[in-house]
Amino acid sequence: TLFRLGHTRDALPLLQQATAGEPGFGDAWAGLGLAHEAHGDWAAAVQALTKALAIADKSPALWLSLGQCRARLGQAPSALQALDRALALDPTLAAAWSVRGNLQREGHQFDAAAHSFEHAIAHGADRELHAYYLASVRSELAVPATAPRQYVETLFDDYANRGPGVKDQDMTLAKTFSQLDAKPVVPPGINEEQLKEWNGYYEPRNKAF
């Protein structure tokens, strides 16, 4: 009950007691793994989720969590295996397609990443964000090897040879774009509940970049 209400830190010792007292209690291992995941203890989460799935392996959500935790630990091959198990059980699991696509993109598997992002969009993932991901991997497939250097050279264009309407505007990466805009830093003034929502949305995206 504590876990379902979001009191994961309070639930941890109770879940640990439950798994110690009844090692075959799969739900307790699952809850323990998800509680560790919620607190960023990826290695402990992997250990508990692996035990839960050894007892009952038909939960796509648990395979997804295992894949996400392994990805956080930099274990891309085993993370992809877990995500594939999740998708075999539920091919409509948009979050699994999304994490899978980002792992494939990081591994320069651009064709596979494009396929994953297409499925993520089709099954309800954030359309704008995943359209951006999809465009980025498609650009890797379409442009010559010299393109990244060309992008860097024009990224901070000073518009010196352009008209005043362009040259004097203040909506550029060089002048205006900040860490708060890019979202790697937490905005000031938000409460604990808002921080939880912020971390849940932006932490995986910051990890992807």
Residue pairs with C-beta under 8 A, 6 or more apart in sequence:
2 8
2 10
2 11
2 14
3 11
3 15
3 31
3 34
3 35
8 34
8 35
8 38
8 39
9 35
9 39
11 31
11 35
12 32
12 35
12 36
12 39
15 28
15 31
15 32
15 35
16 32
18 25
18 28
18 32
19 25
19 28
19 29
19 32
19 48
19 51
22 28
24 55
26 52
26 55
26 56
27 52
29 48
29 49
29 51
29 52
29 55
30 48
30 49
30 52
30 59
30 62
32 48
32 52
33 44
33 45
33 46
33 47
33 48
33 49
33 51
33 52
33 62
33 65
33 66
33 69
34 45
34 49
34 65
36 42
36 44
36 45
36 48
37 45
37 49
37 65
37 68
37 69
42 69
42 70
42 72
42 73
43 73
45 65
45 66
45 69
46 66
46 69
46 70
46 73
49 62
49 65
49 66
49 69
50 66
52 59
52 62
53 59
53 62
53 63
53 66
57 63
57 85
58 89
59 89
60 85
60 86
60 87
60 89
60 90
60 93
60 96
61 86
63 82
63 83
63 85
63 86
63 89
63 96
64 82
64 83
64 86
64 93
64 95
64 96
64 99
66 82
67 79
67 80
67 81
67 82
67 83
67 86
67 96
67 99
67 100
68 79
68 99
68 204
70 76
70 78
70 79
70 82
71 79
71 99
71 102
71 103
71 207
72 207
76 103
76 106
76 107
79 99
79 103
80 100
80 103
80 104
83 96
83 99
83 100
83 103
84 100
86 93
86 96
87 93
87 96
87 97
87 100
90 96
91 119
91 123
92 123
92 124
93 123
94 119
94 120
94 123
94 124
94 125
95 120
95 125
97 116
97 117
97 119
97 120
97 123
97 125
98 116
98 117
98 120
98 125
98 130
98 133
99 204
100 116
101 113
101 114
101 115
101 116
101 117
101 120
101 130
101 133
101 137
102 113
102 133
102 204
102 208
104 110
104 112
104 113
104 116
105 113
105 133
105 136
105 137
105 208
106 208
108 140
110 137
110 138
110 140
110 141
111 141
113 133
113 137
114 134
114 137
114 138
114 141
117 130
117 133
117 134
117 137
118 134
120 130
121 127
121 130
121 131
121 134
129 205
133 208
139 147
155 173
156 172
156 173
156 174
158 167
158 174
159 166
159 167
160 167
170 176
179 185
180 187
183 202
183 205
183 206
184 206
186 195
186 198
186 199
187 198
190 198
